[in-house]
Amino acid sequence: MSYLYAISNVQIGLDAHDCEIKQQLADHCSLNSDALVSFNCARRALDARKKTNIHFVCTYEVELNHLLDPLPNNSRLIEHSSFTANTPEPLSRPVNNDDHVVIIGAGPAGLFTALALAESGVQVTLLERGKPVETRMRDIGRLRSRGELNPESNICFGEGGAGTYTDGKLYTRIKHPFLRHVLHTFVRFGARDDILVDAHPHLGTDKLVRIVRNMREKLIELGVDYRFETRVDDLLMINGAVTGVRATNLATQTEDEISATHVVLATGHSARDTFERLQTLGIKMEAKAFAIGVRAEHPQELIDNIQFGASHPKLHAAEYSLTHQTKDKHLGKRGIYSFCMCPGGLIVPSPTEEGHMAVNGMSNAKRGGRWANSGLVVQVTPEDLTRHGIAENPLMGIAFQRELEAATFKAADYQYASPTMKLTDFINGRASGTLASNRFKPQAIPSDLHTLFPNWISQPLAEGIRTFDRKMRGYITEEANLFGAETRTSSPIRIERGENMQSVNARGLFPVGEGAGYAGGIVSAAVDGLKAAAVILNSNDREG
């Protein structure tokens, strides 16, 4: 008989060999190294606070053939290895009924909801307004190379959701029993095992394309009615309960009414026309805080030198996470922070509406590109918007996003290009008309970003960047540019729902994920979708 222990806070040098690690773990347990049947790193985070002592902080799972008594510090007996995949009990109940669930959106929330339901035997129809992930790549390529926008197939719309083209970051601050299941599911469909270990795991856009395709093939094998280029235009309702949807096939321009016992709304944060229709239907929603700003691009080598001080084979492209809080005499405290940092990546155009422009960032699995980029954004609250002349209503944040995106398009000479400013020029409050070297496509157009943003955004942003330079000496450099405008950080609305995951005034409607205002990334959106699936699988009360 063997026993499994988790030993946390184990500091491992960059050059440590397995034999050294085994001895270190044995010493921690006051044992000979031969007593360890096996050992595996279950959690790994890089500690680079001291450049002279960069190391990993790890949790190891150690298998022994006897119990430890007394139990060493930072150790606990565990029942199962974290590498063992298992389906959480609320998602593992097969059903035998006539339920038909329509899921709107094939992003992480929609895909994971569909998978959980279909594997339990529920009939599922999955509707995606965009195209398959492979075809979607060609539409994004045309936007970057020719400046041609397809409003239904782009960085935000299409199979896999917006996260497919934003590096595939899997880091989340949420704590939930479904979280580990999400990671194991990604591994099941082709992700590397190290996402189960790394503190800040990522998939990379190139790998996500294959993973999403594999998930689609499994869903179709399970009998899911998987439809692309299908936009949901309306909900069908009777006596306050959702009974289905009205959808348009964008390729044929034909309408279809699809009946359902439950409808899962997993549209993502950019389905503005859907939110407008929901408001017309009286679905309760509220404006919420979000953030807007710019994309900063630095040479990756510069970021590596700031963060690490020296190169090492075990050190991958450096990341950063920066925050600042300013106190404006008129607006009070305001958060400024880096967002969706993409090491070794590139900045991409991410508009979804004609005559509007926005940017985002992405990187591939190896993060081997020459440039690092990150959103640098300023918190915006509903109170800010009413204070600056936008009428108070649930969609006021969308109105402000559109206003800024239209101004960005205009500043880019009415092209799907990016108004761009050298970072030092932005800090100094002057536009030199010159840019640092960059690789943005279709085009980076020298602009004064202080004229693009209102003062209550640009001034806190400049203050935040100065603070970032004090935290990362050399961050303010002539080699960096700022690209406008980063507007799609999160949904500016929240669709109100109860503890049963359903809309508070539309029974059978499950608003989930980023678009509904309940998630902030791939993993949290997937978990939110699974929570809805669990309610559907375990509820005997069809009326919620």
C-alpha positions as a printed NumPy array, in Angstrom:
array([[  0.   ,   0.   ,   0.   ],
       [  1.252,   3.479,  -0.811],
       [  0.388,   6.934,   0.432],
       [  0.326,  10.188,  -1.507],
       [  1.421,  13.494,  -0.042],
       [  1.45 ,  17.043,  -1.4  ],
       [  4.46 ,  19.083,  -0.286],
       [  4.124,  22.781,  -1.01 ],
       [  6.475,  25.776,  -1.047],
       [  9.417,  23.739,  -2.317],
       [ 12.096,  26.057,  -3.744],
       [ 13.842,  24.555,  -6.753],
       [ 16.824,  26.1  ,  -8.519],
       [ 16.73 ,  26.629, -12.269],
       [ 19.519,  24.088, -12.808],
       [ 18.347,  21.462, -10.305],
       [ 18.41 ,  17.863, -11.547],
       [ 15.864,  15.2  , -10.633],
       [ 18.274,  13.465,  -8.265],
       [ 18.8  ,  16.719,  -6.371],
       [ 15.059,  17.38 ,  -6.198],
       [ 14.431,  13.837,  -4.962],
       [ 16.994,  14.277,  -2.206],
       [ 15.523,  17.677,  -1.256],
       [ 12.052,  16.142,  -0.906],
       [ 13.42 ,  13.187,   1.081],
       [ 15.234,  15.545,   3.442],
       [ 12.011,  17.49 ,   3.938],
       [ 10.298,  14.243,   4.981],
       [ 13.315,  13.115,   7.07 ],
       [ 13.659,  10.023,   4.889],
       [ 16.25 ,   8.376,   2.692],
       [ 15.704,   9.168,  -0.968],
       [ 15.09 ,   5.453,  -1.652],
       [ 11.883,   5.717,   0.393],
       [ 10.271,   7.864,  -2.302],
       [  8.331,   5.59 ,  -4.649],
       [  7.687,   8.505,  -7.039],
       [  7.548,  12.282,  -7.104],
       [  5.944,  14.69 ,  -9.566],
       [  5.772,  18.466,  -9.749],
       [  2.082,  19.391,  -9.454],
       [  2.428,  23.156,  -9.302],
       [  5.196,  25.458, -10.5  ],
       [  5.573,  29.238, -10.246],
       [  8.602,  31.354, -11.089],
       [  9.971,  33.658,  -8.381],
       [ 12.093,  36.331, -10.075],
       [ 11.883,  39.023,  -7.404],
       [ 15.633,  38.758,  -6.776],
       [ 17.582,  38.649, -10.006],
       [ 20.47 ,  36.888,  -8.24 ],
       [ 18.201,  34.125,  -6.98 ],
       [ 15.605,  33.3  ,  -9.62 ],
       [ 13.993,  29.974,  -8.777],
       [ 10.79 ,  27.964,  -8.964],
       [  8.357,  27.622,  -6.076],
       [  6.692,  24.251,  -6.441],
       [  4.237,  21.8  ,  -5.006],
       [  5.287,  18.177,  -5.362],
       [  3.189,  15.059,  -5.088],
       [  5.269,  12.4  ,  -3.333],
       [  4.333,   8.728,  -3.167],
       [  5.567,   6.799,  -0.098],
       [  5.046,   3.224,   1.063],
       [  4.25 ,   4.275,   4.641],
       [  2.542,   7.101,   6.532],
       [  4.524,  10.125,   7.681],
       [  4.404,  10.71 ,  11.418],
       [  4.848,  13.459,  12.39 ],
       [  3.599,  15.295,   9.3  ],
       [  6.286,  17.718,   8.028],
       [  5.551,  21.407,   7.516],
       [  3.794,  22.366,   4.273],
       [  2.716,  18.746,   3.755],
       [ -0.665,  17.073,   3.592],
       [ -1.997,  13.612,   2.851],
       [ -4.067,  13.602,  -0.348],
       [ -6.553,  11.054,  -1.643],
       [ -6.011,  11.484,  -5.388],
       [ -3.285,  12.899,  -7.59 ],
       [ -4.091,  16.222,  -9.249],
       [ -3.059,  14.547, -12.514],
       [ -6.001,  12.138, -12.303],
       [ -8.863,  13.37 , -14.451],
       [-12.38 ,  12.892, -13.11 ],
       [-15.748,  14.36 , -13.941],
       [-17.273,  16.291, -11.017],
       [-20.363,  14.58 ,  -9.618],
       [-22.853,  17.311, -10.654],
       [-21.761,  16.791, -14.283],
       [-21.656,  13.003, -14.293],
       [-25.349,  12.131, -14.126],
       [-26.739,  10.607, -17.333],
       [-30.236,  11.816, -18.162],
       [-33.118,  10.229, -19.948],
       [-35.606,  12.915, -20.912],
       [-36.784,  15.038, -23.783],
       [-34.794,  18.166, -22.899],
       [-33.46 ,  20.171, -25.817],
       [-30.921,  22.852, -24.975],
       [-30.013,  25.593, -27.427],
       [-26.6  ,  27.153, -26.755],
       [-25.83 ,  30.533, -28.313],
       [-22.111,  30.928, -28.926],
       [-19.207,  28.5  , -29.406],
       [-16.714,  30.223, -27.133],
       [-15.384,  28.511, -23.995],
       [-18.65 ,  28.914, -22.053],
       [-20.73 ,  27.497, -24.905],
       [-18.343,  24.679, -25.814],
       [-17.966,  23.413, -22.251],
       [-21.703,  23.646, -21.594],
       [-22.39 ,  21.701, -24.785],
       [-19.806,  19.033, -23.96 ],
       [-21.101,  18.448, -20.425],
       [-24.719,  18.202, -21.584],
       [-24.058,  16.075, -24.66 ],
       [-21.916,  13.59 , -22.746],
       [-24.818,  13.173, -20.318],
       [-27.241,  12.43 , -23.14 ],
       [-28.978,  15.802, -23.49 ],
       [-30.016,  16.905, -26.975],
       [-28.028,  20.06 , -27.811],
       [-28.11 ,  22.58 , -30.643],
       [-25.057,  24.865, -30.71 ],
       [-25.417,  28.088, -32.698],
       [-22.359,  30.153, -33.673],
       [-22.728,  33.349, -35.678],
       [-19.134,  33.163, -36.915],
       [-17.254,  30.573, -38.913],
       [-15.254,  27.448, -38.066],
       [-11.944,  28.276, -36.467],
       [ -9.967,  27.349, -39.597],
       [-12.041,  29.567, -41.919],
       [-12.093,  32.319, -39.334],
       [ -8.29 ,  32.472, -39.515],
       [ -8.516,  33.447, -43.192],
       [-10.962,  36.261, -42.433],
       [ -8.635,  37.586, -39.735],
       [ -5.758,  37.322, -42.209],
       [ -7.647,  39.488, -44.715],
       [ -8.296,  42.092, -42.03 ],
       [ -4.589,  42.231, -41.145],
       [ -3.249,  42.136, -44.704],
       [ -5.869,  44.106, -46.64 ],
       [ -7.833,  45.979, -44.011],
       [-11.042,  44.127, -44.972],
       [-13.444,  43.514, -42.059],
       [-15.984,  40.706, -41.945],
       [-18.384,  41.83 , -39.17 ],
       [-19.459,  38.226, -38.509],
       [-16.023,  36.551, -38.578],
       [-13.124,  38.271, -36.849],
       [-11.055,  38.334, -33.661],
       [-14.215,  38.425, -31.501],
       [-16.74 ,  36.403, -33.537],
       [-16.216,  32.799, -34.533],
       [-15.666,  29.322, -33.185],
       [-13.565,  29.325, -30.027],
       [-14.568,  32.854, -29.042],
       [-12.331,  35.884, -28.593],
       [ -9.956,  33.976, -26.315],
       [ -8.75 ,  31.831, -29.208],
       [ -6.916,  34.856, -30.585],
       [ -5.65 ,  36.317, -27.319],
       [ -2.894,  33.848, -26.399],
       [ -5.134,  31.252, -24.797],
       [ -4.349,  32.304, -21.238],
       [ -5.706,  29.898, -18.636],
       [ -4.743,  31.817, -15.506],
       [ -7.689,  32.711, -13.311],
       [ -8.206,  33.97 ,  -9.786],
       [-11.455,  32.104,  -9.274],
       [-11.667,  29.086,  -6.974],
       [-14.161,  26.422,  -7.995],
       [-14.343,  22.603,  -8.011],
       [-14.828,  22.644, -11.814],
       [-11.562,  24.471, -12.474],
       [ -9.347,  21.381, -12.537],
       [-11.881,  19.606, -14.737],
       [-11.575,  22.412, -17.302],
       [ -7.786,  22.033, -17.467],
       [ -7.999,  18.26 , -17.787],
       [-10.54 ,  18.691, -20.587],
       [ -8.119,  20.897, -22.515],
       [ -5.437,  18.23 , -22.108],
       [ -7.902,  15.599, -23.287],
       [ -8.39 ,  17.544, -26.521],
       [ -4.75 ,  18.203, -27.233],
       [ -3.264,  20.698, -24.773],
       [  0.162,  20.12 , -23.225],
       [  0.27 ,  18.464, -19.798],
       [  2.175,  21.422, -18.357],
       [ -1.026,  23.481, -18.147],
       [ -1.812,  21.263, -15.145],
       [  1.396,  22.421, -13.485],
       [  2.212,  26.009, -14.438],
       [  0.893,  28.77 , -12.193],
       [  0.216,  30.912, -15.283],
       [ -0.675,  28.346, -17.948],
       [ -1.389,  29.293, -21.522],
       [ -2.234,  27.375, -24.68 ],
       [ -1.203,  29.725, -27.494],
       [ -3.416,  30.697, -30.397],
       [ -1.823,  28.133, -32.72 ],
       [ -2.546,  25.246, -30.323],
       [ -6.039,  26.469, -29.457],
       [ -7.12 ,  26.192, -33.074],
       [ -6.462,  22.442, -33.008],
       [ -8.024,  21.992, -29.55 ],
       [-11.225,  23.782, -30.569],
       [-11.436,  21.711, -33.741],
       [-11.046,  18.511, -31.709],
       [-13.827,  19.614, -29.34 ],
       [-16.097,  20.314, -32.292],
       [-15.489,  16.86 , -33.759],
       [-16.329,  15.255, -30.42 ],
       [-19.524,  17.276, -30.05 ],
       [-20.686,  16.294, -33.531],
       [-19.859,  12.663, -32.727],
       [-22.078,  12.98 , -29.633],
       [-24.961,  14.152, -31.828],
       [-24.815,  17.904, -31.244],
       [-26.513,  19.94 , -33.984],
       [-23.547,  22.275, -34.551],
       [-24.41 ,  25.245, -36.793],
       [-22.073,  27.961, -38.038],
       [-22.931,  31.361, -39.518],
       [-26.164,  31.312, -37.549],
       [-27.074,  34.507, -35.749],
       [-29.755,  34.485, -33.063],
       [-32.052,  37.463, -33.618],
       [-34.792,  36.839, -31.073],
       [-35.902,  34.742, -28.123],
       [-39.21 ,  32.891, -28.259],
       [-41.123,  33.365, -25.01 ],
       [-44.447,  32.287, -23.48 ],
       [-45.632,  33.568, -20.084],
       [-42.196,  34.733, -19.006],
       [-40.419,  31.519, -20.017],
       [-38.017,  31.105, -22.929],
       [-39.217,  28.411, -25.322],
       [-36.643,  28.726, -28.08 ],
       [-34.93 ,  31.137, -30.465],
       [-35.381,  32.694, -33.878],
       [-32.164,  32.541, -35.87 ],
       [-30.891,  33.586, -39.287],
       [-28.549,  31.517, -41.433],
       [-26.174,  34.21 , -42.651],
       [-25.044,  32.228, -45.679],
       [-28.558,  31.693, -47.072],
       [-30.366,  34.546, -45.264],
       [-33.093,  32.117, -44.196],
       [-34.837,  32.275, -40.81 ],
       [-35.55 ,  29.347, -38.523],
       [-37.426,  28.938, -35.239],
       [-35.817,  26.414, -32.897],
       [-37.765,  25.18 , -29.873],
       [-35.919,  24.482, -26.625],
       [-36.534,  23.636, -22.981],
       [-33.496,  25.724, -21.987],
       [-31.455,  28.403, -23.774],
       [-27.863,  29.075, -22.726],
       [-26.701,  32.568, -23.679],
       [-22.917,  32.377, -24.139],
       [-22.355,  35.103, -26.704],
       [-19.121,  36.693, -25.502],
       [-18.653,  40.375, -24.717],
       [-19.06 ,  41.812, -28.239],
       [-22.539,  40.627, -29.297],
       [-23.915,  44.136, -29.047],
       [-26.924,  43.575, -31.317],
       [-27.941,  40.623, -29.137],
       [-27.751,  42.753, -25.993],
       [-29.859,  45.428, -27.664],
       [-32.52 ,  42.861, -28.539],
       [-32.491,  41.489, -24.993],
       [-33.062,  44.995, -23.675],
       [-36.008,  45.429, -26.054],
       [-37.453,  42.167, -24.73 ],
       [-37.185,  43.483, -21.192],
       [-34.522,  41.016, -20.021],
       [-33.136,  42.559, -16.846],
       [-29.554,  43.749, -17.11 ],
       [-27.375,  46.447, -15.628],
       [-24.346,  48.5  , -16.602],
       [-21.115,  47.431, -14.903],
       [-17.552,  48.677, -14.658],
       [-15.057,  47.802, -17.38 ],
       [-11.779,  49.286, -18.647],
       [-10.372,  50.92 , -21.772],
       [ -6.955,  52.1  , -22.856],
       [ -4.158,  51.156, -25.235],
       [ -1.897,  48.281, -26.234],
       [  1.737,  48.806, -25.28 ],
       [  4.411,  47.068, -27.35 ],
       [  8.015,  46.661, -26.173],
       [ 10.899,  44.576, -27.486],
       [ 10.631,  41.221, -25.704],
       [ 14.374,  41.285, -25.024],
       [ 13.964,  44.517, -23.064],
       [ 11.175,  43.003, -20.916],
       [ 13.303,  39.894, -20.364],
       [ 16.226,  42.01 , -19.174],
       [ 14.028,  44.053, -16.84 ],
       [ 12.382,  40.992, -15.311],
       [ 15.238,  38.484, -15.274],
       [ 18.457,  40.413, -15.755],
       [ 19.979,  37.483, -17.657],
       [ 18.916,  34.71 , -19.986],
       [ 18.599,  31.056, -19.024],
       [ 17.279,  28.003, -20.92 ],
       [ 14.595,  27.462, -18.248],
       [ 13.379,  31.067, -18.487],
       [ 10.783,  31.614, -21.153],
       [  9.651,  35.003, -22.483],
       [  9.064,  37.241, -19.484],
       [  5.61 ,  38.411, -18.435],
       [  4.541,  41.311, -16.258],
       [  1.501,  42.329, -14.26 ],
       [  1.279,  45.947, -13.153],
       [ -1.295,  47.935, -11.206],
       [ -1.649,  51.488,  -9.973],
       [ -4.385,  53.463,  -8.31 ],
       [ -4.634,  57.176,  -8.835],
       [ -6.7  ,  59.604,  -6.808],
       [ -8.227,  62.237,  -9.045],
       [ -9.595,  65.292,  -7.252],
       [-12.773,  65.123,  -9.312],
       [-13.231,  61.397,  -9.862],
       [-11.697,  59.82 ,  -6.768],
       [ -9.727,  56.588,  -6.873],
       [ -9.232,  54.998, -10.262],
       [ -7.462,  51.753, -11.14 ],
       [ -4.926,  51.521, -13.958],
       [ -3.505,  48.125, -14.791],
       [ -1.88 ,  45.903, -17.404],
       [ -4.274,  43.49 , -19.075],
       [ -3.884,  40.33 , -21.153],
       [ -0.094,  40.545, -21.382],
       [  1.209,  38.6  , -24.409],
       [  4.927,  37.716, -24.297],
       [  6.544,  37.22 , -27.696],
       [  3.273,  38.087, -29.394],
       [  1.699,  40.645, -31.663],
       [ -1.039,  43.255, -31.617],
       [ -4.026,  42.563, -33.856],
       [ -7.007,  44.602, -35.074],
       [-10.202,  43.516, -33.319],
       [-13.165,  45.555, -34.609],
       [-16.566,  43.909, -35.083],
       [-18.526,  46.801, -36.589],
       [-17.927,  48.731, -39.773],
       [-16.518,  52.196, -39.168],
       [-15.152,  51.26 , -35.746],
       [-11.648,  50.195, -34.732],
       [-10.136,  48.44 , -31.709],
       [ -7.006,  46.396, -30.973],
       [ -6.108,  43.324, -28.951],
       [ -3.06 ,  41.129, -28.36 ],
       [ -2.16 ,  37.49 , -29.013],
       [  0.794,  35.118, -29.054],
       [  1.479,  31.55 , -30.095],
       [  2.398,  28.676, -27.803],
       [  6.167,  29.205, -27.979],
       [  5.865,  32.954, -27.369],
       [  8.947,  33.29 , -29.501],
       [  8.228,  36.587, -31.242],
       [ 10.383,  39.689, -31.069],
       [  7.78 ,  41.832, -29.338],
       [  5.882,  41.809, -26.036],
       [  2.528,  43.532, -25.768],
       [ -0.033,  44.242, -23.087],
       [ -3.177,  46.212, -22.641],
       [ -2.7  ,  49.255, -20.391],
       [ -6.182,  50.193, -19.302],
       [ -8.098,  52.557, -17.044],
       [-11.144,  51.592, -15.019],
       [-14.45 ,  53.058, -16.211],
       [-17.578,  52.989, -14.053],
       [-21.208,  53.724, -14.952],
       [-20.951,  56.817, -12.738],
       [-18.093,  58.086, -14.927],
       [-20.256,  57.807, -18.004],
       [-23.252,  59.655, -16.599],
       [-20.886,  62.322, -15.285],
       [-19.599,  62.826, -18.823],
       [-22.877,  63.062, -20.646],
       [-23.869,  59.49 , -21.545],
       [-27.488,  58.737, -20.727],
       [-27.926,  56.252, -17.904],
       [-29.108,  52.87 , -19.158],
       [-27.847,  49.268, -19.095],
       [-26.089,  49.663, -22.458],
       [-24.32 ,  52.927, -21.65 ],
       [-20.914,  51.197, -21.58 ],
       [-21.459,  49.898, -25.109],
       [-22.357,  53.43 , -26.217],
       [-19.056,  54.699, -24.801],
       [-17.071,  51.853, -26.401],
       [-18.636,  52.627, -29.769],
       [-17.928,  56.325, -29.393],
       [-14.249,  55.647, -28.749],
       [-13.99 ,  53.009, -31.505],
       [-15.519,  55.421, -34.043],
       [-13.001,  58.073, -32.976],
       [-10.193,  55.512, -33.32 ],
       [-11.323,  54.659, -36.864],
       [-11.38 ,  58.363, -37.734],
       [ -7.919,  58.928, -36.214],
       [ -6.637,  56.061, -38.388],
       [ -7.727,  57.932, -41.55 ],
       [-10.948,  55.911, -41.716],
       [ -9.105,  52.611, -42.036],
       [ -8.925,  49.453, -39.916],
       [ -5.506,  50.638, -38.817],
       [ -4.229,  51.763, -35.433],
       [ -3.558,  55.338, -34.33 ],
       [ -0.19 ,  54.893, -32.652],
       [  2.09 ,  57.024, -30.491],
       [  5.567,  56.489, -29.161],
       [  5.316,  55.769, -25.435],
       [  7.759,  58.543, -24.49 ],
       [  5.767,  61.04 , -26.561],
       [  2.589,  60.057, -24.732],
       [  4.247,  60.527, -21.351],
       [  5.69 ,  63.893, -22.391],
       [  2.367,  65.067, -23.822],
       [  3.673,  65.798, -27.31 ],
       [  3.304,  64.05 , -30.659],
       [  6.585,  63.855, -32.575],
       [  5.025,  62.076, -35.542],
       [  7.618,  59.298, -35.355],
       [  7.176,  55.737, -34.133],
       [  9.447,  53.072, -32.729],
       [  9.947,  49.963, -34.843],
       [  6.813,  47.789, -34.836],
       [  5.083,  44.982, -36.726],
       [  1.425,  46.005, -36.522],
       [ -0.745,  45.151, -39.526],
       [ -2.464,  46.523, -41.534],
       [ -0.811,  49.822, -40.518],
       [  0.294,  51.884, -37.53 ],
       [ -0.525,  55.556, -38.142],
       [  1.325,  58.188, -36.058],
       [ -1.309,  60.001, -33.97 ],
       [ -1.723,  62.018, -30.804],
       [ -3.528,  59.631, -28.457],
       [ -4.22 ,  62.499, -26.059],
       [ -6.729,  63.774, -28.628],
       [ -8.295,  60.325, -28.969],
       [ -9.053,  59.767, -25.284],
       [-10.845,  62.125, -22.895],
       [ -8.588,  63.658, -20.229],
       [-10.121,  61.549, -17.475],
       [ -8.712,  58.506, -19.303],
       [ -5.442,  59.801, -20.782],
       [ -4.149,  61.582, -17.673],
       [ -4.591,  58.622, -15.268],
       [ -3.101,  56.368, -17.947],
       [  0.021,  58.534, -18.205],
       [  0.314,  58.601, -14.405],
       [ -0.027,  54.832, -14.276],
       [  2.7  ,  54.313, -16.871],
       [  5.083,  56.52 , -14.895],
       [  4.411,  54.355, -11.857],
       [  4.954,  51.202, -13.919],
       [  8.401,  52.522, -14.833],
       [  9.272,  52.834, -11.157],
       [  8.28 ,  49.198, -10.688],
       [ 10.005,  48.043, -13.9  ],
       [ 12.938,  50.375, -14.551],
       [ 13.265,  50.886, -18.278],
       [  9.572,  50.353, -19.07 ],
       [  9.4  ,  53.924, -20.386],
       [ 11.634,  53.698, -23.424],
       [ 12.006,  55.142, -26.919],
       [ 11.642,  51.575, -28.208],
       [  7.982,  51.239, -27.166],
       [  4.745,  52.294, -28.842],
       [  1.148,  52.648, -27.664],
       [ -1.627,  51.491, -30.009],
       [ -5.237,  52.642, -29.823],
       [ -7.675,  51.66 , -28.711],
       [ -8.126,  48.697, -26.351],
       [-11.873,  48.706, -25.655],
       [-12.959,  45.061, -25.285],
       [-11.383,  44.164, -21.951],
       [-14.639,  42.837, -20.505],
       [-18.37 ,  43.095, -20.91 ],
       [-19.797,  46.499, -19.884],
       [-23.095,  44.848, -18.928],
       [-24.313,  42.16 , -16.555],
       [-27.473,  40.203, -17.307],
       [-29.14 ,  39.673, -13.947],
       [-29.548,  36.058, -12.877],
       [-30.515,  34.196,  -9.746],
       [-28.785,  31.464,  -7.791],
       [-30.301,  28.964, -10.236],
       [-28.156,  30.53 , -13.016],
       [-31.28 ,  31.708, -14.847],
       [-32.358,  35.193, -15.835],
       [-34.354,  36.781, -13.012],
       [-37.253,  37.497, -15.358],
       [-36.947,  34.922, -18.153],
       [-37.242,  31.331, -16.959],
       [-35.131,  28.874, -18.898],
       [-32.613,  31.507, -20.051],
       [-29.102,  30.897, -18.705],
       [-26.811,  33.926, -19.249],
       [-23.218,  32.71 , -18.83 ],
       [-19.617,  33.665, -19.474],
       [-17.96 ,  36.951, -20.319],
       [-20.759,  38.451, -22.357],
       [-23.269,  38.025, -19.554],
       [-20.857,  39.714, -17.154],
       [-19.903,  36.691, -15.033],
       [-16.425,  35.731, -16.236],
       [-13.111,  37.284, -17.175],
       [-11.248,  34.77 , -19.294],
       [-11.236,  31.345, -20.9  ],
       [-11.23 ,  29.251, -17.719],
       [-13.713,  31.338, -15.746],
       [-16.065,  31.375, -18.753],
       [-15.771,  27.6  , -19.119],
       [-16.464,  27.11 , -15.407],
       [-19.495,  29.391, -15.643],
       [-20.842,  27.352, -18.53 ],
       [-20.345,  24.145, -16.556],
       [-22.264,  25.635, -13.635],
       [-25.225,  26.176, -15.952],
       [-24.879,  22.631, -17.29 ],
       [-24.91 ,  21.282, -13.723],
       [-28.16 ,  23.128, -12.97 ],
       [-29.783,  21.789, -16.13 ],
       [-28.62 ,  18.223, -15.433],
       [-29.654,  18.219, -11.785],
       [-32.903,  20.193, -11.795],
       [-36.279,  18.501, -11.69 ],
       [-38.019,  21.867, -11.753],
       [-38.246,  22.909, -15.384],
       [-39.369,  26.349, -14.343],
       [-36.203,  27.053, -12.368]])
